[in-house]
């Protein structure tokens, strides 16, 4: 087995989950792997009785934004985060599982 990508989902005691990472290696992109990981995360969140999932994405990452939106995530707001002395714009995404 070769690592093609990875995703990190974690949930808290308030039934809220976060998809922290959902990354596919460049040579394996365009094959639906990110969508599969998003769907797997939604399945795991439901299994653990999560009510809401949040994620964050660069507005410049059109493919990731599209994949999240195709899976019923909604754009909630934009924020700026600081990293290594630089400001980066991020879109906050939300999907309710009610």
PyMOL commands that set and color helices and strands:
alter all, ss='L'
color gray80, all
select helices_A, chain A and resi 26-28+33-47+62-70
alter helices_A, ss='H'
color red, helices_A
select strands_A, chain A and resi 5-11+16-24+52-57+74-83+86-96
alter strands_A, ss='S'
color yellow, strands_A
deselect
rebuild
show_as cartoon
